[in-house]
Structure formats: C-alpha cells, structure tokens
Amino acid sequence: MGRGKDRPVYIAPMPLLVRFLGTAASRPTIERGVSSLAIIREGETILIDCGEGTQRQMMRYGVSFAFADLFFTHMHADHILGLTGIIRTLQLQGRTDPLRLWGPPGSARTLRACISLGGDRTTFPVTITEVEPNSTINRTDYRIETFEVDHRQTSCIGIALKEEDRLGRFNPDLARAMGIPEGPLWGRIHKGQPITLDDGRVVKPAELVGAPRRGRRIVVTGDTRPCAGTILAAQDADLLIHEATFSDEEAARALETGHSTASEAAEVAKRAGARRLVLTHISARYSNDAKELEREARRVFAKSSVARDGTEIELPLTEELADVTEHPSDV
C-alpha cells in the first residue's frame, strides 16, 4: 500500500520484547546477575532496575546503551548498585543525550549518591523524578503506569508499560471492490469518519474497518508480597513479570522478608487474568533453571516459566497472542 497523507499504510508488526539482564535475588550467583531487565519497543529501550554488573549484562546480551529512561522499583542495594557503573560507562562513551531516572518517593537522595561515586559531574544531563504509586507517564502510543506493591514497608513501586489501542484492521481489497479510490478517502474511513462517494453512496467505517485492537501490556512487580495493587495493575496483562524468591517450602521466610513464593505469584497471575507469567528474583538456594519453582507455579497457573539471565520474551500484536515466544539465552 502506498504512503501518503490521509492514506492508510501497511505498518509492519511493532516489535515489543523483554530481555532479562539479572534474575537473582539479593546477590549474584555464577549463573545469575542481580535485578535488571530491559523492555525494547520499536527500537526504544527502557531499563527497569540496575543491580551490580548491569552494564556488563547489557553488553553480553546486546542491549543498547542509547536508552533514555531507567526506572527503579525500590532502593535496595541489589536493584541500584549498577547505576554507578552505568553512569561511568556512558561518560566514557562520550554520551551527551539526557538520561531520565525514575524512582519511588524518597529515592532521589540515594540515586544522587550513586551517581556521585562515578565523578563529580556527568558529561550529560541527568534528571531524577520521584513518582508516587498510581502515577502515569504518557508517551507517544504508550504510557508507563506505576502501582502500589508491598515490600517490607519500603517505599516501592511496580511498573507497567501499556500501549494505546490501535486502529482496527482496514480491508483494502473490499474497499477496491466497493469502488472506493485509494487515497485520502481510505485514510478518513480508517480513522472512523464516514465518507460519501461521487455516486452518492455513504460508506460507514464499520463496513471496512475491524474493531479497535487493544495495545499490549507488560507488568513488572519488582520485589513484593502478593498484593491487590499487582492484581489490579495486571488485569488482562499480556505478560506479568513477578518476583518468586522462594518455593512453597520457604513460605514463612517469604512472608518474613516481604517476598513471594512461586505459587503465590502464580495465584496473582490467575486472579489478574494475565496471559503469561514469568518468574524472576530467584534465591541463590535454587539451581539455575529453578525447575521446582516452575513446577509449583504451573500447578496454579499453567502459563508460567522461570526467567534466566538473557531470556528474551517477544510479544506480537494482540491478535496474535497465541504466538508469544520465549528465547532462552544460550550464552
């Protein structure tokens, strides 16, 4: 389909994927780094959390340093200590583009301290914004929403990326068959405007345009107990990324430390009606593949899996949700 003003154009499927950079709880292991992940949407990279060694994980797994936003779920060391290294690397690379840091209420002082360890002054502007739970950051075609989680009375937030709804699918073959000339009229009807043809016929959008298509939704909890805030934020989510530090055997320990078990995370996904659950923030007491956690989660919610460092989850457009694919790292 040709390109032009007010003319619907074919848009290739918009890539949206998650790359797990660190999936360990509290401290790194031989197989797992500590908390960090990247969401890549149409070439734009957003980082969530930045545990120690994140900069190396980005190099290892091919995540671009040309990112503009870094969100922090909370200020515990295993989620923030990589910030100093990231800042230093960006300086050495000669970065000049601004960097935006986002964290929960009270986080700015800690983030400034981490930055200062890399030198007194950066070569690029850095802004720090504290965001309350239930805040919205609007971007072109998508938004970032924060939500309330529950982690040992610590100031913390969960992060959700939610795309705006897309126009319904336009039927060019039927438009041609109806004698509608390709051009501005196609664009108008695709945008929901009825048109009148030269012969007096009125064509309504419903005759040529399908129902609007819901945008994709990724929800990331950070560290948390199972809670109502996550269930609400993850309603009908395409992907829920929930911490699962412990197995059922350690349920008392999970409660004591403000974390979740695998089956508790699965129950959250089930109650939210999420389409897919991926577990992260895995305690060092479990093996790299953490099969016991995966088995426990799947007994509650079948579409569960455990992330490893380097795991990539790709989300196709919503009408193709059955084709959600996972690519474990072979590095």
URLIN-V990969 format. One record per pair of residues at least 12 apart in sequence whose ideal C-beta (glycine too) atoms are under 8 Angstrom apart, sorted by the first residue. I is the first residue (numbers start at 0). J is the second residue. D is the distance in Angstrom with one decimal. If there is no record, write none. Layout:
i = <I | I>
j = <J | J>
d = <D | D>
This chain:
i = <0 | 0 | 1 | 3 | 4 | 4 | 5 | 5 | 5 | 5 | 5 | 6 | 6 | 6 | 6 | 6 | 7 | 7 | 7 | 7 | 7 | 12 | 12 | 12 | 13 | 13 | 13 | 14 | 14 | 14 | 14 | 14 | 15 | 15 | 15 | 15 | 15 | 15 | 15 | 15 | 15 | 16 | 16 | 16 | 16 | 16 | 16 | 17 | 17 | 17 | 17 | 17 | 17 | 17 | 17 | 17 | 17 | 17 | 18 | 18 | 18 | 18 | 18 | 18 | 18 | 18 | 18 | 19 | 19 | 19 | 19 | 19 | 19 | 19 | 19 | 20 | 20 | 20 | 20 | 20 | 20 | 20 | 20 | 20 | 20 | 20 | 21 | 21 | 21 | 21 | 21 | 21 | 21 | 21 | 21 | 21 | 22 | 22 | 22 | 22 | 22 | 22 | 22 | 22 | 23 | 23 | 23 | 23 | 23 | 24 | 24 | 24 | 24 | 24 | 24 | 24 | 24 | 25 | 25 | 25 | 26 | 26 | 27 | 27 | 27 | 28 | 28 | 30 | 30 | 30 | 31 | 31 | 31 | 31 | 31 | 32 | 32 | 32 | 32 | 32 | 32 | 33 | 33 | 33 | 33 | 33 | 33 | 33 | 34 | 34 | 34 | 34 | 34 | 34 | 34 | 35 | 35 | 35 | 35 | 35 | 35 | 35 | 35 | 36 | 36 | 36 | 36 | 37 | 37 | 37 | 38 | 38 | 39 | 39 | 40 | 40 | 43 | 43 | 44 | 44 | 44 | 44 | 45 | 45 | 45 | 45 | 45 | 45 | 46 | 46 | 46 | 46 | 47 | 47 | 47 | 47 | 47 | 47 | 47 | 48 | 48 | 48 | 48 | 48 | 48 | 49 | 49 | 49 | 49 | 49 | 49 | 49 | 49 | 50 | 50 | 50 | 50 | 50 | 51 | 51 | 51 | 51 | 52 | 52 | 53 | 53 | 53 | 54 | 54 | 54 | 54 | 56 | 59 | 59 | 60 | 60 | 60 | 60 | 64 | 64 | 64 | 64 | 65 | 66 | 67 | 67 | 67 | 67 | 68 | 68 | 69 | 69 | 69 | 69 | 69 | 69 | 70 | 70 | 70 | 70 | 71 | 71 | 71 | 71 | 71 | 71 | 72 | 72 | 72 | 72 | 72 | 72 | 72 | 72 | 72 | 72 | 73 | 73 | 73 | 73 | 73 | 73 | 73 | 73 | 73 | 73 | 74 | 74 | 74 | 74 | 74 | 74 | 74 | 74 | 75 | 75 | 78 | 78 | 79 | 79 | 79 | 80 | 82 | 82 | 82 | 82 | 83 | 83 | 83 | 83 | 84 | 86 | 86 | 86 | 86 | 86 | 87 | 87 | 89 | 89 | 89 | 90 | 90 | 90 | 90 | 90 | 93 | 94 | 94 | 95 | 95 | 96 | 97 | 97 | 97 | 97 | 98 | 98 | 98 | 98 | 99 | 99 | 99 | 100 | 100 | 100 | 100 | 101 | 101 | 101 | 101 | 101 | 102 | 102 | 102 | 102 | 102 | 103 | 103 | 103 | 103 | 103 | 103 | 103 | 103 | 104 | 104 | 104 | 104 | 105 | 105 | 106 | 106 | 106 | 107 | 107 | 110 | 111 | 130 | 130 | 131 | 131 | 132 | 132 | 132 | 132 | 132 | 132 | 132 | 133 | 133 | 133 | 140 | 140 | 140 | 141 | 141 | 141 | 141 | 141 | 142 | 142 | 142 | 143 | 143 | 143 | 143 | 144 | 144 | 144 | 144 | 145 | 145 | 145 | 146 | 146 | 146 | 146 | 146 | 147 | 147 | 148 | 148 | 148 | 148 | 148 | 148 | 148 | 148 | 149 | 149 | 149 | 149 | 149 | 150 | 150 | 150 | 150 | 150 | 150 | 151 | 151 | 152 | 153 | 155 | 155 | 155 | 156 | 157 | 157 | 157 | 157 | 157 | 157 | 157 | 157 | 158 | 158 | 158 | 159 | 159 | 159 | 159 | 159 | 159 | 159 | 160 | 160 | 161 | 161 | 161 | 161 | 162 | 162 | 162 | 163 | 164 | 164 | 164 | 164 | 165 | 165 | 165 | 165 | 165 | 166 | 166 | 166 | 166 | 166 | 167 | 167 | 167 | 167 | 167 | 168 | 168 | 168 | 169 | 169 | 169 | 169 | 169 | 169 | 170 | 170 | 170 | 171 | 173 | 173 | 174 | 174 | 177 | 177 | 177 | 178 | 179 | 179 | 179 | 179 | 184 | 188 | 188 | 188 | 188 | 189 | 189 | 189 | 191 | 191 | 192 | 212 | 212 | 212 | 213 | 214 | 215 | 215 | 215 | 215 | 216 | 216 | 216 | 216 | 217 | 217 | 217 | 217 | 217 | 218 | 218 | 218 | 218 | 218 | 218 | 218 | 219 | 220 | 220 | 220 | 220 | 221 | 222 | 222 | 222 | 222 | 222 | 223 | 223 | 223 | 223 | 223 | 224 | 224 | 224 | 224 | 224 | 224 | 225 | 225 | 225 | 225 | 225 | 226 | 229 | 229 | 229 | 230 | 230 | 230 | 231 | 232 | 233 | 233 | 233 | 233 | 234 | 234 | 235 | 235 | 235 | 235 | 236 | 236 | 236 | 237 | 237 | 237 | 237 | 237 | 237 | 237 | 238 | 238 | 238 | 238 | 238 | 238 | 238 | 239 | 239 | 239 | 239 | 239 | 239 | 239 | 240 | 240 | 240 | 241 | 241 | 241 | 241 | 241 | 241 | 241 | 241 | 242 | 242 | 242 | 242 | 242 | 242 | 243 | 243 | 243 | 243 | 243 | 243 | 243 | 243 | 243 | 243 | 243 | 243 | 244 | 244 | 244 | 244 | 244 | 244 | 244 | 245 | 245 | 245 | 245 | 245 | 246 | 246 | 246 | 246 | 246 | 246 | 247 | 247 | 247 | 247 | 249 | 250 | 258 | 260 | 261 | 261 | 261 | 261 | 261 | 261 | 261 | 262 | 262 | 262 | 262 | 264 | 264 | 264 | 264 | 265 | 265 | 265 | 265 | 265 | 265 | 265 | 266 | 266 | 268 | 268 | 268 | 269 | 269 | 273 | 274 | 274 | 274 | 275 | 275 | 275 | 276 | 276 | 276 | 276 | 276 | 277 | 277 | 277 | 277 | 277 | 277 | 277 | 278 | 278 | 278 | 278 | 278 | 278 | 278 | 279 | 279 | 281 | 287 | 288 | 288 | 289 | 290 | 292 | 293 | 304 | 307 | 307 | 308 | 309 | 309 | 309 | 309 | 310 | 310 | 310 | 310 | 311 | 311 | 311 | 312 | 312 | 312 | 313 | 313>
j = <171 | 181 | 181 | 182 | 183 | 186 | 182 | 183 | 185 | 186 | 187 | 181 | 182 | 183 | 185 | 186 | 169 | 171 | 185 | 186 | 189 | 315 | 316 | 319 | 40 | 41 | 316 | 39 | 40 | 41 | 42 | 313 | 38 | 39 | 40 | 41 | 162 | 215 | 217 | 313 | 314 | 38 | 39 | 311 | 312 | 313 | 314 | 36 | 37 | 38 | 39 | 217 | 238 | 240 | 277 | 311 | 312 | 314 | 36 | 37 | 39 | 60 | 61 | 62 | 309 | 310 | 311 | 36 | 279 | 306 | 307 | 308 | 309 | 310 | 311 | 32 | 35 | 36 | 37 | 53 | 56 | 57 | 60 | 62 | 308 | 309 | 33 | 34 | 35 | 36 | 48 | 50 | 52 | 53 | 56 | 308 | 34 | 279 | 280 | 281 | 306 | 307 | 308 | 310 | 77 | 280 | 281 | 282 | 283 | 77 | 242 | 244 | 258 | 280 | 281 | 282 | 283 | 77 | 282 | 283 | 77 | 283 | 50 | 51 | 52 | 283 | 287 | 287 | 307 | 308 | 281 | 283 | 287 | 307 | 308 | 50 | 51 | 52 | 53 | 56 | 308 | 50 | 51 | 52 | 77 | 78 | 80 | 81 | 48 | 50 | 77 | 78 | 221 | 279 | 280 | 47 | 48 | 49 | 50 | 53 | 56 | 78 | 81 | 48 | 219 | 240 | 279 | 57 | 62 | 66 | 160 | 217 | 62 | 63 | 141 | 160 | 66 | 67 | 62 | 63 | 65 | 66 | 66 | 68 | 69 | 70 | 143 | 160 | 66 | 68 | 69 | 70 | 69 | 70 | 71 | 72 | 158 | 219 | 221 | 70 | 71 | 72 | 78 | 79 | 221 | 69 | 71 | 78 | 79 | 80 | 81 | 82 | 85 | 77 | 78 | 79 | 80 | 81 | 77 | 80 | 81 | 84 | 81 | 84 | 81 | 84 | 85 | 81 | 84 | 85 | 88 | 308 | 309 | 330 | 308 | 309 | 328 | 330 | 88 | 89 | 92 | 94 | 96 | 98 | 96 | 97 | 98 | 99 | 99 | 101 | 82 | 85 | 98 | 99 | 100 | 101 | 101 | 102 | 143 | 158 | 100 | 101 | 102 | 103 | 106 | 110 | 103 | 148 | 155 | 156 | 157 | 158 | 219 | 220 | 221 | 222 | 102 | 103 | 106 | 150 | 153 | 154 | 155 | 156 | 221 | 222 | 102 | 103 | 105 | 106 | 109 | 110 | 153 | 154 | 153 | 222 | 221 | 222 | 109 | 110 | 113 | 113 | 100 | 110 | 113 | 114 | 113 | 114 | 116 | 117 | 117 | 113 | 114 | 117 | 121 | 125 | 117 | 118 | 121 | 122 | 123 | 117 | 118 | 121 | 122 | 123 | 122 | 122 | 123 | 122 | 123 | 123 | 123 | 124 | 125 | 126 | 123 | 124 | 125 | 126 | 125 | 126 | 128 | 125 | 126 | 127 | 128 | 127 | 128 | 129 | 130 | 136 | 127 | 128 | 129 | 130 | 156 | 129 | 130 | 131 | 132 | 145 | 154 | 155 | 156 | 129 | 130 | 131 | 154 | 129 | 154 | 127 | 129 | 154 | 127 | 129 | 127 | 127 | 145 | 156 | 145 | 156 | 145 | 146 | 147 | 148 | 156 | 157 | 228 | 145 | 146 | 147 | 162 | 163 | 214 | 160 | 161 | 162 | 163 | 214 | 160 | 161 | 163 | 158 | 159 | 160 | 161 | 158 | 159 | 161 | 232 | 157 | 158 | 159 | 159 | 228 | 229 | 231 | 232 | 226 | 228 | 220 | 221 | 222 | 223 | 224 | 226 | 228 | 229 | 223 | 224 | 226 | 228 | 257 | 221 | 222 | 223 | 224 | 257 | 258 | 256 | 257 | 257 | 257 | 221 | 222 | 223 | 221 | 218 | 219 | 220 | 221 | 223 | 228 | 229 | 232 | 218 | 219 | 221 | 216 | 217 | 218 | 219 | 232 | 233 | 236 | 216 | 217 | 214 | 215 | 216 | 217 | 214 | 215 | 216 | 214 | 211 | 212 | 213 | 214 | 211 | 212 | 213 | 214 | 316 | 189 | 190 | 208 | 211 | 212 | 208 | 209 | 210 | 211 | 212 | 208 | 209 | 212 | 185 | 188 | 189 | 207 | 208 | 209 | 207 | 208 | 209 | 185 | 206 | 207 | 188 | 207 | 202 | 206 | 207 | 196 | 194 | 196 | 202 | 207 | 196 | 202 | 204 | 207 | 208 | 204 | 207 | 208 | 204 | 208 | 204 | 316 | 317 | 318 | 317 | 317 | 237 | 314 | 316 | 317 | 235 | 236 | 237 | 238 | 236 | 237 | 238 | 240 | 314 | 232 | 233 | 236 | 238 | 239 | 240 | 273 | 240 | 239 | 240 | 241 | 242 | 242 | 242 | 244 | 257 | 258 | 280 | 241 | 242 | 257 | 258 | 259 | 253 | 254 | 257 | 258 | 259 | 263 | 259 | 263 | 264 | 266 | 267 | 267 | 241 | 267 | 271 | 267 | 270 | 271 | 271 | 271 | 267 | 268 | 271 | 273 | 271 | 272 | 271 | 272 | 273 | 274 | 271 | 273 | 274 | 273 | 274 | 275 | 314 | 317 | 320 | 323 | 273 | 274 | 275 | 277 | 312 | 314 | 323 | 267 | 268 | 271 | 273 | 275 | 276 | 277 | 277 | 279 | 306 | 259 | 264 | 267 | 268 | 276 | 277 | 278 | 279 | 258 | 259 | 264 | 278 | 279 | 280 | 259 | 260 | 261 | 263 | 264 | 278 | 279 | 280 | 281 | 292 | 296 | 305 | 256 | 258 | 259 | 260 | 280 | 281 | 282 | 258 | 259 | 260 | 261 | 282 | 260 | 261 | 285 | 291 | 292 | 295 | 260 | 261 | 262 | 295 | 282 | 263 | 280 | 295 | 278 | 292 | 293 | 295 | 296 | 303 | 305 | 295 | 296 | 298 | 299 | 276 | 278 | 296 | 303 | 295 | 296 | 297 | 298 | 299 | 300 | 303 | 299 | 300 | 300 | 302 | 303 | 299 | 300 | 300 | 302 | 320 | 323 | 302 | 312 | 323 | 296 | 300 | 302 | 303 | 304 | 303 | 304 | 305 | 306 | 310 | 312 | 325 | 292 | 293 | 296 | 303 | 304 | 305 | 306 | 305 | 306 | 305 | 307 | 305 | 307 | 305 | 305 | 305 | 305 | 325 | 327 | 328 | 328 | 327 | 328 | 329 | 330 | 325 | 326 | 327 | 328 | 325 | 326 | 328 | 324 | 325 | 326 | 325 | 326>
d = <6.3 | 7.7 | 7.2 | 6.9 | 7.0 | 7.4 | 7.6 | 4.2 | 7.8 | 3.3 | 6.2 | 7.1 | 5.8 | 6.6 | 5.7 | 4.8 | 4.9 | 7.6 | 5.2 | 5.6 | 4.3 | 6.2 | 5.5 | 7.9 | 7.2 | 5.3 | 7.0 | 7.0 | 7.3 | 6.4 | 7.9 | 7.2 | 7.6 | 7.4 | 5.0 | 7.7 | 7.6 | 5.5 | 7.6 | 7.4 | 4.7 | 7.5 | 5.3 | 5.8 | 6.3 | 4.4 | 6.8 | 6.0 | 7.1 | 5.5 | 7.8 | 6.5 | 6.9 | 7.0 | 7.9 | 7.0 | 4.6 | 7.9 | 6.7 | 4.7 | 6.8 | 5.7 | 7.9 | 5.8 | 7.3 | 7.6 | 5.1 | 5.1 | 6.4 | 4.4 | 7.0 | 6.1 | 6.7 | 4.7 | 7.7 | 6.5 | 4.1 | 5.7 | 6.2 | 5.8 | 4.0 | 6.4 | 6.4 | 6.8 | 6.7 | 7.9 | 4.7 | 5.2 | 4.3 | 7.6 | 7.8 | 4.9 | 7.1 | 6.5 | 6.0 | 6.2 | 7.6 | 4.6 | 6.9 | 5.8 | 4.9 | 6.2 | 5.5 | 7.6 | 7.8 | 7.4 | 6.1 | 8.0 | 6.5 | 7.2 | 7.5 | 4.6 | 7.4 | 4.6 | 6.0 | 4.9 | 7.1 | 5.3 | 7.5 | 7.4 | 6.7 | 6.3 | 7.7 | 6.9 | 6.6 | 4.9 | 7.8 | 3.9 | 7.2 | 7.0 | 6.6 | 7.9 | 7.0 | 7.2 | 5.4 | 6.3 | 7.6 | 5.0 | 7.3 | 5.3 | 5.7 | 3.1 | 5.9 | 7.2 | 4.2 | 7.4 | 7.8 | 7.9 | 4.4 | 4.5 | 5.7 | 4.9 | 7.8 | 7.5 | 6.2 | 7.2 | 5.0 | 5.4 | 5.2 | 4.3 | 6.5 | 7.9 | 6.5 | 7.0 | 7.0 | 7.1 | 7.5 | 7.3 | 4.7 | 7.6 | 5.9 | 6.2 | 7.5 | 8.0 | 6.9 | 7.3 | 7.9 | 7.7 | 6.4 | 5.2 | 7.0 | 4.0 | 6.6 | 4.9 | 7.8 | 7.0 | 7.8 | 7.2 | 5.7 | 7.1 | 4.5 | 7.0 | 7.8 | 4.9 | 7.9 | 6.9 | 5.5 | 5.4 | 7.8 | 7.5 | 6.0 | 5.8 | 4.4 | 7.6 | 6.8 | 6.2 | 7.1 | 7.0 | 6.2 | 7.7 | 4.1 | 4.9 | 6.0 | 5.0 | 5.7 | 7.5 | 6.2 | 5.2 | 7.4 | 4.2 | 5.1 | 7.5 | 6.1 | 7.5 | 3.5 | 7.1 | 6.2 | 6.4 | 4.7 | 5.1 | 4.9 | 6.7 | 7.3 | 6.2 | 7.6 | 4.9 | 6.7 | 6.9 | 6.9 | 6.4 | 6.5 | 7.7 | 7.5 | 8.0 | 6.9 | 6.9 | 6.6 | 5.9 | 5.0 | 6.7 | 7.5 | 7.5 | 7.0 | 7.2 | 5.3 | 7.2 | 4.7 | 7.4 | 7.4 | 5.2 | 7.2 | 6.8 | 4.1 | 7.2 | 6.1 | 7.2 | 7.3 | 7.5 | 5.6 | 5.9 | 6.6 | 6.6 | 7.4 | 7.6 | 2.7 | 6.8 | 7.9 | 6.0 | 7.8 | 6.2 | 5.3 | 6.5 | 3.6 | 7.4 | 6.0 | 6.4 | 7.0 | 7.5 | 7.7 | 5.4 | 4.8 | 8.0 | 7.3 | 7.2 | 7.0 | 6.9 | 7.2 | 7.6 | 6.7 | 7.3 | 6.0 | 7.4 | 7.8 | 6.7 | 4.2 | 6.8 | 5.1 | 7.2 | 4.5 | 5.0 | 7.7 | 7.7 | 5.4 | 4.3 | 6.3 | 7.5 | 4.2 | 7.3 | 7.7 | 7.9 | 6.8 | 6.8 | 6.8 | 6.0 | 5.1 | 7.7 | 6.8 | 6.3 | 4.7 | 6.5 | 5.2 | 6.0 | 6.3 | 4.3 | 7.3 | 6.7 | 6.2 | 7.2 | 4.9 | 7.6 | 7.9 | 5.3 | 6.9 | 6.5 | 6.9 | 4.7 | 7.2 | 7.9 | 5.3 | 7.9 | 5.6 | 7.6 | 7.1 | 7.8 | 6.0 | 7.3 | 7.9 | 6.7 | 6.9 | 7.8 | 7.7 | 8.0 | 4.4 | 5.4 | 4.6 | 5.2 | 7.8 | 6.0 | 5.2 | 6.9 | 4.8 | 7.6 | 5.8 | 6.9 | 4.7 | 5.6 | 5.3 | 6.7 | 5.3 | 6.6 | 7.1 | 7.9 | 5.4 | 5.7 | 3.9 | 7.9 | 5.3 | 7.9 | 6.9 | 6.6 | 6.4 | 6.8 | 6.3 | 5.4 | 7.7 | 6.1 | 6.4 | 4.5 | 6.2 | 6.8 | 7.8 | 5.6 | 7.3 | 6.5 | 7.1 | 5.9 | 7.9 | 7.8 | 4.5 | 6.1 | 6.9 | 6.7 | 6.3 | 7.6 | 6.4 | 4.8 | 6.9 | 6.9 | 3.9 | 7.2 | 3.7 | 5.7 | 6.2 | 7.6 | 3.7 | 7.8 | 5.9 | 5.6 | 6.2 | 5.4 | 4.4 | 4.3 | 7.3 | 6.9 | 7.2 | 4.5 | 5.1 | 7.0 | 4.5 | 7.7 | 6.8 | 3.5 | 7.9 | 7.5 | 6.0 | 6.9 | 7.2 | 7.2 | 6.8 | 6.3 | 4.8 | 5.8 | 7.0 | 6.7 | 6.1 | 6.0 | 7.7 | 4.7 | 7.3 | 6.6 | 6.8 | 4.5 | 7.2 | 5.2 | 7.7 | 7.5 | 7.1 | 4.7 | 6.3 | 7.9 | 4.8 | 8.0 | 2.7 | 5.0 | 7.2 | 5.2 | 4.7 | 6.6 | 5.6 | 5.5 | 6.7 | 4.6 | 8.0 | 6.4 | 7.8 | 6.1 | 7.2 | 7.0 | 6.5 | 7.6 | 4.5 | 3.7 | 5.2 | 5.3 | 6.4 | 7.2 | 4.4 | 7.3 | 7.0 | 7.8 | 4.7 | 6.3 | 5.5 | 8.0 | 5.2 | 7.5 | 7.7 | 7.3 | 7.8 | 5.9 | 7.8 | 5.6 | 6.7 | 7.8 | 7.7 | 7.0 | 7.4 | 6.7 | 6.6 | 7.9 | 7.9 | 6.3 | 5.3 | 5.6 | 6.6 | 7.6 | 7.7 | 5.9 | 5.0 | 7.4 | 6.9 | 7.0 | 5.6 | 6.0 | 5.1 | 7.1 | 5.0 | 5.1 | 7.3 | 5.9 | 7.0 | 4.5 | 5.2 | 7.5 | 7.0 | 6.7 | 4.9 | 7.1 | 7.2 | 5.4 | 4.4 | 4.6 | 7.1 | 5.0 | 6.8 | 7.5 | 4.6 | 7.7 | 6.7 | 4.9 | 5.8 | 7.0 | 5.4 | 7.7 | 6.8 | 6.3 | 6.3 | 7.8 | 6.3 | 7.3 | 7.6 | 6.5 | 7.6 | 7.3 | 5.7 | 7.0 | 6.0 | 7.8 | 5.6 | 4.6 | 7.0 | 6.5 | 5.0 | 7.9 | 7.1 | 5.5 | 7.2 | 5.8 | 5.1 | 4.8 | 7.8 | 7.9 | 7.0 | 7.0 | 3.8 | 5.1 | 5.5 | 6.1 | 7.6 | 5.3 | 7.3 | 7.6 | 6.5 | 4.5 | 6.8 | 7.7 | 5.2 | 6.5 | 5.4 | 7.1 | 6.5 | 7.2 | 7.4 | 7.2 | 4.9 | 6.6 | 6.2 | 6.2 | 7.6 | 7.3 | 5.1 | 6.6 | 4.2 | 6.9 | 5.1 | 7.4 | 5.2 | 6.1 | 7.6 | 6.7 | 4.0 | 6.1 | 6.8 | 6.3 | 7.7 | 6.3 | 7.6 | 6.3 | 5.6 | 6.9 | 7.4 | 6.2 | 3.7 | 5.8 | 6.5 | 4.2 | 7.8 | 4.7 | 3.8 | 7.2 | 6.8 | 6.8 | 5.5 | 6.8 | 7.4 | 7.5 | 3.9 | 6.6 | 7.7 | 5.4 | 6.9 | 5.1 | 6.2 | 7.5 | 5.0 | 7.7 | 5.9 | 6.1 | 6.2 | 7.2 | 5.6 | 5.8 | 6.0 | 5.4 | 7.4 | 5.5 | 5.6 | 7.7 | 7.8 | 7.5 | 7.2 | 5.8 | 4.0 | 7.2 | 4.4 | 4.3 | 7.7 | 8.0 | 4.7 | 6.2 | 6.8 | 5.2 | 6.6 | 5.9 | 6.4 | 8.0 | 7.5 | 4.0 | 7.4 | 7.6 | 3.7 | 3.8 | 5.5 | 5.5 | 7.4 | 4.7 | 7.8 | 7.1 | 6.0 | 4.7 | 8.0 | 6.7 | 6.0 | 7.3 | 5.0 | 7.8 | 5.9 | 6.6 | 5.6 | 6.2 | 4.5 | 7.5 | 7.6 | 5.6 | 7.4 | 5.2 | 7.7 | 6.3 | 8.0 | 6.0 | 7.2 | 6.1 | 6.7 | 7.1 | 4.7 | 6.6 | 7.7 | 4.7 | 6.7 | 6.5 | 6.9 | 7.1 | 4.5 | 7.7 | 5.6 | 4.8 | 6.5 | 6.0 | 6.2 | 6.4 | 7.3 | 2.3 | 7.9 | 5.4 | 6.6 | 7.0 | 5.3 | 5.9 | 7.2 | 4.3 | 7.4 | 7.6 | 5.4 | 7.7 | 7.8 | 7.1>
